[in-house]
Amino acid sequence: MSANNKYFVGHLVCAAVALAALATPARAQVLGAHPAATAAAIAVARPPVPAPACSGPAGFARFAQPLRHTARRLAGGGPLVIVAIGSSSTAGAGASSRAASYPSRLAEELKQRFPGRDITVLNRGVNGEQTEQMLARFETDVIAAHPDLVLWQVGTNSVLRDHPLRPHAALLHEGIEQLKEAGADVVLMDMQYAPKVLAKPETEGMEDQIALAAKQENVDLFGRFALMRNWHEVQHIPFDAFVAPDQLHMNDWSYACVAKLLAAAISEAATRPIASARAAH
C-alpha cells in the first residue's frame, strides 16, 4: 500500500471513531463536557417512574370487630400504647431504615389522625422468629407494656421452614387468649404476598388457619396477603415495586402503604358507634 493510501485509510478510521463517539453518551467527554453533566442530562431526559397509589380492595380498611379497649383509651384522653410483635417484617427488614418500618410509619399516621394525642407504637419484631418464640416473650415484650392494642404478625417463618400446620394452630389460639386476658385489643397480621412465600406448599393452609383463628377468637385480621395480592393481580403493580430484592420482605413503599391502610382501619374501628359495630356482625 502506498503512503498516500495509508494516509487516506487512516483518516477514514479516525472519522469512524469520532462518529461512534458522538452517537453515544460518551460523546460529551469527546466534546469536553464533564461526565456528571452528562449523567444529569440523561436523568432529565428519563423522568423517574412515579410510585404507585396506595390503595387496596374495596372496603379493605374496615375491621370486622370494633376495637373497644382502644376506643375507651381514646375517648378518655389517656395515652394510647400499641405493641407490634412479629418477625422480620415487623422489625423492618427490607426497609431503608427502622424509621421506614410499618410500626414507625403507623405511629406517624395515627398521630396525623389524632393530633395532640399521646400515641406510642412499640416495635417488638425480631428477625427470624417463629410463633413459639414470640409467645415465649409475650410477658416481657408485650404484656409488660400494658398495651391497649396488640398487632401480631405471624405465620411466615413457619411456612418458609416447612413446619406442619396443626401445632401452629394451637399456638395461635394460645397467644390470642393471653393477649385478650391482658386486656388488649388484638389484630392479627398474616403473611406477605411475595415470591418466596408463594413458592411454599403450606402458604394457602397457613392463610386459612390465621383467618379461622381470628374468626373463632373474635379478633380482627389485617389481610396483608390479600392486600399485596390485590396490588399485583388487580392493580398490576410488579413485585419489584413493593417487594425487596430478596423476594421476601417489603420495601419502603409497601411498609408505608400498609401503615396507612392499617391506621385507617384502626381509626374507624376505634371510633365506630356501638350500634354500627353490632350491626356489622
C-alpha positions as CSV (number, residue, x, y, z in Angstrom):
1,M,0.0,0.0,0.0
2,S,1.4,3.4,-1.0
3,A,2.0,6.1,1.6
4,N,-0.9,8.1,0.2
5,N,-3.3,5.2,0.5
6,K,-2.2,4.6,4.1
7,Y,-2.8,8.2,4.9
8,F,-6.3,8.1,3.4
9,V,-7.3,4.9,5.3
10,G,-6.0,6.4,8.5
11,H,-8.3,9.4,8.1
12,L,-11.3,7.2,7.4
13,V,-10.7,5.2,10.6
14,C,-10.4,8.4,12.7
15,A,-13.6,9.7,11.2
16,A,-15.4,6.5,12.1
17,V,-14.2,6.5,15.7
18,A,-15.3,10.1,16.1
19,L,-18.8,9.4,14.7
20,A,-19.2,6.4,17.0
21,A,-18.2,8.6,20.0
22,L,-20.8,11.2,19.1
23,A,-23.5,8.6,18.8
24,T,-23.1,7.5,22.5
25,P,-23.4,9.2,25.9
26,A,-19.6,9.3,25.9
27,R,-19.8,12.0,23.2
28,A,-19.9,14.6,26.0
29,Q,-16.4,13.6,27.0
30,V,-15.2,13.9,23.4
31,L,-16.7,17.3,23.3
32,G,-15.2,18.3,26.6
33,A,-18.3,18.0,28.8
34,H,-18.0,16.8,32.4
35,P,-19.3,13.2,33.0
36,A,-21.6,14.4,35.8
37,A,-23.2,16.9,33.5
38,T,-23.8,14.1,31.0
39,A,-25.5,11.9,33.7
40,A,-27.6,14.9,34.8
41,A,-28.8,15.4,31.2
42,I,-29.7,11.8,30.8
43,A,-31.6,11.8,34.1
44,V,-33.6,14.8,32.9
45,A,-34.4,13.0,29.7
46,R,-35.7,10.0,31.7
47,P,-38.0,11.2,34.5
48,P,-38.4,8.8,37.4
49,V,-41.3,6.4,37.4
50,P,-43.9,7.6,39.9
51,A,-44.7,5.5,42.9
52,P,-48.0,3.5,42.7
53,A,-51.0,4.9,44.5
54,C,-51.6,3.4,47.9
55,S,-54.9,1.6,47.8
56,G,-56.5,-1.8,48.5
57,P,-59.7,-3.8,47.7
58,A,-63.0,-2.0,48.3
59,G,-63.8,-1.9,52.0
60,F,-60.4,-3.2,53.0
61,A,-59.7,-0.6,55.7
62,R,-62.6,-1.8,57.9
63,F,-62.2,-4.4,60.6
64,A,-64.9,-6.9,61.4
65,Q,-64.6,-6.2,65.2
66,P,-64.6,-2.8,66.9
67,L,-61.5,-2.0,69.0
68,R,-63.2,-1.5,72.3
69,H,-60.1,-1.1,74.6
70,T,-58.5,1.3,72.1
71,A,-61.8,3.3,71.8
72,R,-62.0,3.7,75.6
73,R,-58.5,4.9,75.8
74,L,-59.0,7.5,73.0
75,A,-62.3,8.6,74.5
76,G,-60.8,9.0,77.9
77,G,-57.9,11.2,76.6
78,G,-55.2,9.0,78.0
79,P,-52.0,7.8,76.3
80,L,-52.6,5.0,73.7
81,V,-50.0,2.2,73.7
82,I,-49.8,-0.2,70.7
83,V,-47.4,-3.1,70.6
84,A,-46.4,-4.6,67.2
85,I,-44.9,-8.0,67.7
86,G,-43.7,-10.3,64.9
87,S,-40.7,-11.3,63.0
88,S,-38.5,-9.6,60.4
89,S,-41.4,-7.9,58.5
90,T,-42.3,-6.2,61.8
91,A,-38.7,-5.3,62.6
92,G,-38.5,-3.7,59.2
93,A,-36.3,-6.0,57.1
94,G,-36.2,-4.7,53.5
95,A,-36.8,-1.1,54.6
96,S,-34.1,1.6,54.2
97,S,-34.1,2.3,57.9
98,R,-36.0,1.3,61.1
99,A,-38.0,4.6,60.7
100,A,-39.4,3.2,57.5
101,S,-40.8,0.0,59.1
102,Y,-44.5,-0.3,59.3
103,P,-44.7,0.3,63.1
104,S,-42.8,3.5,62.8
105,R,-44.9,4.7,59.9
106,L,-48.1,3.6,61.7
107,A,-47.2,5.9,64.7
108,E,-46.9,8.8,62.3
109,E,-50.2,8.0,60.5
110,L,-52.1,7.7,63.8
111,K,-50.7,11.0,65.1
112,Q,-52.0,12.7,62.0
113,R,-55.4,11.2,62.5
114,F,-55.5,12.0,66.3
115,P,-53.5,15.3,66.6
116,G,-52.3,16.2,70.0
117,R,-52.8,12.7,71.4
118,D,-50.1,10.7,73.1
119,I,-49.7,7.6,70.9
120,T,-46.9,5.1,71.1
121,V,-46.2,2.2,68.8
122,L,-43.6,-0.2,70.2
123,N,-41.8,-2.3,67.6
124,R,-41.2,-5.7,69.1
125,G,-40.3,-7.5,65.8
126,V,-37.3,-9.9,65.9
127,N,-35.8,-11.2,62.7
128,G,-36.3,-14.9,62.0
129,E,-38.7,-15.6,64.9
130,Q,-41.5,-18.2,64.8
131,T,-44.7,-18.3,66.7
132,E,-43.5,-20.2,69.7
133,Q,-40.6,-17.8,70.1
134,M,-42.9,-14.8,70.1
135,L,-45.1,-16.5,72.7
136,A,-42.1,-17.0,74.9
137,R,-41.5,-13.2,75.1
138,F,-45.2,-12.1,75.3
139,E,-44.9,-11.5,79.1
140,T,-41.8,-9.3,78.9
141,D,-42.0,-7.7,75.4
142,V,-45.8,-7.2,75.1
143,I,-47.9,-7.6,78.3
144,A,-45.4,-5.7,80.4
145,A,-46.0,-2.6,78.3
146,H,-49.7,-2.7,79.2
147,P,-50.8,-2.2,75.6
148,D,-54.3,-1.1,74.6
149,L,-53.8,-2.8,71.2
150,V,-51.5,-5.6,70.0
151,L,-50.7,-6.2,66.4
152,W,-49.5,-9.7,65.9
153,Q,-47.8,-10.5,62.6
154,V,-47.4,-14.3,62.4
155,G,-47.0,-17.3,60.2
156,T,-44.4,-16.5,57.6
157,N,-41.3,-18.2,59.1
158,S,-43.3,-21.4,59.9
159,V,-44.2,-21.7,56.2
160,L,-40.7,-20.8,55.0
161,R,-39.3,-23.6,57.2
162,D,-41.9,-26.1,56.1
163,H,-43.3,-26.7,59.6
164,P,-46.6,-28.6,60.0
165,L,-49.7,-26.5,60.3
166,R,-51.6,-28.3,63.1
167,P,-49.3,-27.5,66.0
168,H,-49.2,-23.9,64.8
169,A,-53.0,-23.6,65.1
170,A,-52.8,-24.4,68.9
171,L,-50.1,-21.8,69.4
172,L,-52.2,-19.1,67.6
173,H,-55.1,-19.7,69.9
174,E,-52.9,-19.8,73.0
175,G,-51.3,-16.5,72.1
176,I,-54.6,-14.7,71.3
177,E,-56.0,-15.8,74.6
178,Q,-53.0,-14.5,76.5
179,L,-53.3,-11.1,74.9
180,K,-57.1,-10.9,75.5
181,E,-56.6,-11.8,79.1
182,A,-54.1,-8.9,79.4
183,G,-56.9,-6.5,78.4
184,A,-55.7,-5.6,74.9
185,D,-57.5,-5.5,71.6
186,V,-55.9,-7.9,69.2
187,V,-55.3,-7.6,65.4
188,L,-53.6,-10.5,63.6
189,M,-51.5,-9.7,60.5
190,D,-51.0,-12.5,58.1
191,M,-48.2,-13.3,55.7
192,Q,-46.8,-11.2,52.9
193,Y,-47.7,-12.0,49.3
194,A,-44.1,-12.4,48.0
195,P,-42.4,-14.8,45.6
196,K,-40.6,-16.8,48.3
197,V,-43.8,-17.2,50.3
198,L,-45.8,-18.2,47.3
199,A,-43.3,-20.9,46.4
200,K,-44.2,-22.8,49.6
201,P,-46.9,-25.5,49.6
202,E,-48.3,-24.6,53.0
203,T,-49.0,-21.0,52.2
204,E,-52.7,-21.4,51.4
205,G,-53.2,-23.6,54.5
206,M,-51.5,-21.1,56.8
207,E,-53.6,-18.2,55.4
208,D,-56.8,-20.2,56.1
209,Q,-55.6,-21.1,59.6
210,I,-54.9,-17.5,60.5
211,A,-58.2,-16.3,59.2
212,L,-60.1,-19.1,61.0
213,A,-58.3,-18.3,64.3
214,A,-59.3,-14.6,64.0
215,K,-62.9,-15.6,63.4
216,Q,-63.1,-18.2,66.2
217,E,-61.4,-15.8,68.7
218,N,-63.5,-12.8,67.6
219,V,-60.4,-10.7,66.9
220,D,-59.6,-8.6,63.8
221,L,-57.4,-9.6,60.9
222,F,-55.4,-7.3,58.8
223,G,-55.2,-9.2,55.5
224,R,-51.8,-8.2,54.3
225,F,-51.7,-11.2,51.9
226,A,-54.9,-10.2,50.2
227,L,-53.8,-6.6,50.0
228,M,-50.5,-7.4,48.4
229,R,-52.2,-9.8,46.0
230,N,-54.5,-7.1,45.0
231,W,-51.6,-4.8,44.2
232,H,-50.0,-7.5,42.0
233,E,-53.0,-9.2,40.4
234,V,-55.6,-6.5,40.2
235,Q,-53.6,-3.3,40.1
236,H,-50.8,-4.9,38.1
237,I,-48.0,-3.5,40.2
238,P,-44.8,-5.5,39.6
239,F,-43.3,-7.3,42.5
240,D,-40.1,-5.2,42.4
241,A,-42.2,-2.1,43.2
242,F,-43.4,-3.4,46.6
243,V,-41.1,-6.4,47.4
244,A,-37.4,-6.0,48.4
245,P,-34.7,-7.6,46.2
246,D,-34.6,-10.6,48.4
247,Q,-38.1,-11.6,47.0
248,L,-39.4,-11.9,50.5
249,H,-39.6,-8.7,52.5
250,M,-41.4,-5.5,51.9
251,N,-39.8,-2.2,50.9
252,D,-40.3,1.4,52.0
253,W,-43.3,2.0,49.7
254,S,-45.2,-1.2,50.8
255,Y,-44.5,-0.7,54.5
256,A,-45.8,2.9,54.3
257,C,-48.9,1.8,52.4
258,V,-49.6,-1.0,54.9
259,A,-49.2,1.5,57.7
260,K,-51.6,4.0,56.0
261,L,-54.4,1.4,55.5
262,L,-53.8,-0.1,58.9
263,A,-54.1,3.3,60.5
264,A,-57.4,3.9,58.6
265,A,-58.8,0.6,59.9
266,I,-57.7,1.2,63.5
267,S,-59.2,4.7,63.4
268,E,-62.5,3.5,62.1
269,A,-62.8,0.6,64.5
270,A,-61.8,2.7,67.5
271,T,-64.3,5.4,66.7
272,R,-67.2,3.3,65.4
273,P,-70.6,3.9,67.1
274,I,-71.6,0.8,69.1
275,A,-74.8,0.4,67.2
276,S,-72.9,0.4,63.9
277,A,-70.4,-2.1,65.4
278,R,-73.2,-4.5,66.4
279,A,-74.9,-4.2,63.0
280,A,-71.7,-5.2,61.3
281,H,-71.8,-8.6,62.8
